Amino acid sequence: MGASTHNGDDVFEDFLENARNEYEQTQRQVEEINLLIQQTSAEVDRLAQRNMRITSRIRQVESTIDSVPREDIREVYSTGLDTQQRLFTMRGQLEKLQSDQHNLARYSTMVRSMLEVVSAADYEPKVSEHEDNSAQLLAIRIIEAQERERQILSRQMHDGPAQSLTNLILQAEICERLFDVDPVRARAELVTLKNAVAGTFQKVKGFILNLRPMMLDDLGLVPTLRRYVDSYCDNTGVLASLTLTGKERRLEPHKEVIVFRAVQELLNNAHEHNHATSVQITLDISEDVVCVVMEDNGSGFEPSEMSAASDVDRLGLSMMRERLEMLGGTIHFESGVGRGTRVNLELPVS
């Protein structure tokens, strides 16, 4: 027993030391990201002003295009396209930095609060071997979940924005070659390129919304879900509706996140796996509990088959269920092959 207690003390001291190191590292990262935001903001402002000047120049060229040399036309359009692409990229980078800054600040505050609480309590840990193993298993699950999300993010970046930007570069090269041989077709290709840029921008905005909607921190769960459902309808063609009952109010940040992520995952499953064309979501916020009921008209499945770990992981439900259960929540599925799916989710919020 003495050896077990000693090992528990060592584990706790290591935990505290790691927490202090993590806090110091996070503070350094916050300082670095603040500097990057300042530099990026300045670059965005500079590019925005340059873009306005080039846009004005393009309009002048278009009004006198018959008298402007082809080389000048090609140069002004090439410069304009390059500036717009750089401005678009820098704005996206700035939004990501600002989101990272917000998340780092929240994480830093959480770690500091934890250290203050532990220090004030003068805690002497008594860690049993079972508790130690449970902590290790939890850490493993967290690490695996983080790596899974990073893999998904990497795949989405490759298949989405990265592929679209590659296509835009190819279209720009086509326009450049056409200026010397067919200016009329070159102008038509520029219109196509402009529309492609606008489409890519919308895709990136949707990607950011999926990744981490900043309005979740600013406005809360209900406005964010409404916007996400509208975006989901536009992007998938699925007819989805959100109905709110109870009193709209802010919840603890981590609980707003877990409810939003659960609805997001369930909507994705309704479209990608159940092939639903219609989804109804009811969100009820009472004094003590948040309830989400989601029904779709998809192909459905046999709930008994979800006992297989591979099926649960395939649907992305394993970590969702664990997170809910860790916070005292529950999730239940009612379905059958060919008769859609009904999901009931409850999370205590008192």
N, C-alpha and C positions, 0 to 999 in steps of 0.2 A: 504493500500500500504506500509506503514511504517513497519508493522509487517512482511509482505512478504519479504521486503528487509533485515530486521533484521535476519529472518530465513535463507535467502540466504547467509548472511555473516557467520552465524554459520556453515552452511553446508560447506562453503569454508574453514573456519578455521579448521573444523574437517578433511576435505580432506587433507589440508596441513600437519596437525599433523600426520595423518595416513601415508602420503607419506614419511615424515621424519622417522617415526618408521619403515616403510617398508624398506627404504634405509639402516638404521642401522642394521636391522635384516638380510638383504641380504648380507651386508658386513661381518657379523659374519658367515653366511653360506658359503661365499666364502673362508674365512680363514679356516673353518672346513674342507671343501672339498679339499682344497689345502693340508692339513695335511694328509687326507685320501688317496689322490693320491700318496703322497710320500711313505706312508706306504705300499699301495697296489703295487706300482711299485717295491719296494724292495722285497716284497713277490713273485711277478711274476718272478723277476730275480732269486731269490733263488730256486723256483720250477723249472724254466727252466733248471738251472744247474743240479739240482737233476735228472730231467727227462733225461737229456743227459747221466748222469752216469748210470741210471737204464737201459736205452735203450742199452747202451754198454754191460751191464751185461746180459741182455736178449739175445743178439746176441751170447755171449759166451756160455750161457746155451744151446741155440739152436744148436750150433755147436758140443756140447758134451752131448746132451740130454740123450743118452743111459747110460751114466755113472754117471749122476747127480741124487741124491736121489729125490724122489717125493716131499718130504717136501720142499726141496730147490727150486724145480721148482714152486711149488704152491706159496711159499713166494715171489719169485722174480716177478712172474706175478701179484700177488695180490698187491705188492708194486708199480709196474709199473702202473697198472690200477688206483690205488688210487691217485698216483702223477699226472697222466694225467688228471683225473677228476678234481682234485683241481686246476691244472694249467689252464684248460679250464674255470672253474668257475671264477678264479681270473682275467683272461684276460677279460672275459665278464664284470666283475665288474669294472675293470679299464677303459674299453671303456665307460661304462655308466657314471662313475665318470667324465671322461674327457668331455663327452658331457654335463653333468650337469654343469660342471665348465664353459664351454663356454657360455651356455645359461644364467647362473646366472650373469656372467660378463657383458653380453649384457644388461640384464635386469637392473642390477645395474647402468650401464652407462645411460640408458634411464631415470631412476627415478632421478638420479642426475642432468641430463640435464634439466628435467622438473622443478625441484626445482630451479635451477639457473635461468631459464627463468622467472618463476613466481616471484621470489624474485627481479630480476632486473627490472621487469615491474611495481613493486609497485601497483599490481592490486587490485582494489576494486570491488568485484563481485556484480552484480545486477541479481539475479537469480529469475526468475518468477516461479510460481507454476507449470506451464506446463513444463518448462525446468527441474525443479527438478524431476517431475514424469518421464520424458523421461530418465533422468540419472539413476533413479532407475530401470526402465524397462531394460535399456541397461546392468546394472550391473547384473540383474537377468538372462538375456540371457547368459552373459559371464559365470556366475557361472554354469548354467545348461549345457552349452557346455563343460566346464571343467569336470563336473561330468560324462557326457556322454562319453567323451574320456577316463576317468579313468576306467569306467565300461568296455569299449571295451578292454582297455589295460589289465585289470585284467582277463577278459575272455580269451584273446589270450595267456596270460602267463600260465593260467591253462591248456588250451587245447593243447598248443604247447610245449614249453621247459619243463615245470613242468612234464607233462605226459611222455615226452621222457626220461627225467632223471630218472623217476621212473622205466621205462622199462629197462634202462641201469643197474640200481641197481639189478633188478631181473635177468638179463642175467649174471651179474657178479657172483651172488650167485650160479647160475646153473653151471658156469665154476668151481667155487670153489669146489662144491660137486663132479663134474666129475673127478677131478684130482686123487682122490683116487681109483676110480673104472674103469675109461676108459680114459686114457691120450690122446688117439688119438681123441676121440670125444671132449674132453676138448679143444684140440688145434683147432679143427674145430669151436667150439663155440666161441673161442677167436677171430677167424677171423670174425665171424658174429658180435661179439661185437664191434670190431674195425670199421667195416663198419657202424654199427649203431651209433657209436660215431661221425664218420665223417658226417653222414647224419644229426644228431642232430646239429652239429656245423654249417652246411650250413643253417639249419632252423633258428637258432639263428641269423646268419648273415642277413638273409632275414628279420627276425623280427626287427632287429635294423635298417635296411634300411627303412622299413615301418614306424617305430616309429619316427626316426629323422635321415635322412642321413647326416652325418657330412660333406660330400663333397659338400652339398648345400652351406654351409658357406665358404668352402675353394675354390671351383671351380666355383660355380654359378649354375644357373637354367638349362642351356642346357646340360652340361655334366651329371648332376644328373638325368635329365629326360631320357637321352639316356641309362644310366645304369639301371634305374628303369624299363624302357620298356623291356630291355633285360632280366632282372630278372623276370618280369611279364610273359614273354613268356615261360621261363624255368619252372616256378612254376605252371602255369595254363594250358599250352598247347595251349593257344590262340595265333594266328598269329597276332602280333601287329607291326606296323611300325611307326617311327617318322620322319617327314620331316620338316626341318628348312628352312624358307625363311626370307628375311631381313638380318640384321646384328647381328651376335651373340655378345652380350655385357652383362655386369653385370647391374642389376637393384637394386633398393633399397631393402634391405634384407626382409622387411615385404611383399613386392610385389612379390619377388621370392618365398617366402613361400606360399603365397595364390594361386599363379598359380600352383605350384607343388602339393599342397594339392587338388586343384580342379581336376587336371588331375588324381591324385591318386584315388580320390573318384569316378570319372567317369569311370575309368578302372575297379575298383572293381564292380561297378554296371553293366557294360557291361558283366562281367563274371558271377557274382552271381545272378543277377536278369534278365538280358536279354539273358543269355546263349549264348553269341556271340562266334563265332569261329574265327572271323577276325575283327581287329580294325585298322583304319588308323587315325593317328593324324598329323595335320599340325600346326606348331608353327611359327607365323609370328611376328617378332620383328621390328617394325618401329620406327621412331623418337619419336612418341607421344603415341602409343598404342601397347599393346601386344594382339594378337588375337590367340585363340586356336579353331580349328575346329576338332571335333572328330566324326567319322562315324563308326558304327558297323553293322554287319549283323544279329543281335540278334532278339529276338521275338518281341521287340518293345512294345509300350503301347500307350494309348490315352492321349495326353497332357492335354485334358480337365479334366481328372481324377486327375491330379496333384493339383487341387485346394484344395483337401482335405488335411488337415494338417497331418493326419496320413500317407498318401501316401508319402508326401514330406519328413517327418521325417524318414519313413521306408527306403527311398532311400538315406538318409543322405545328402539331398540337401538343407535343410532349412538354416542351419548355413552357408553353402557355399554361398548361394545367398545373405544372409544378409551381410556377410563380403565383398563380391564384391560390393554390392550397397553402403556400407558405404564408399568405396574408389572410388565411381563414376563408377564402372564397371557394366556390364550386362551379363546375361546368358539366352539363348533361346534354346528351345527344338523343334525339328521337328521329329515326329515319328508317328507310326500307328501300330496296331496289325499285326504282321507277316511281317513287312517291315523295320525292323531295326530302328536305332535312329541316328540323326544328332544333335550335340550340337555345338552352337556358343557362345564363351566366349570372352569378350573384357574387357580390363583393361587399363585405362590411365596410362602412365608411364612418362610423361613429367615433 
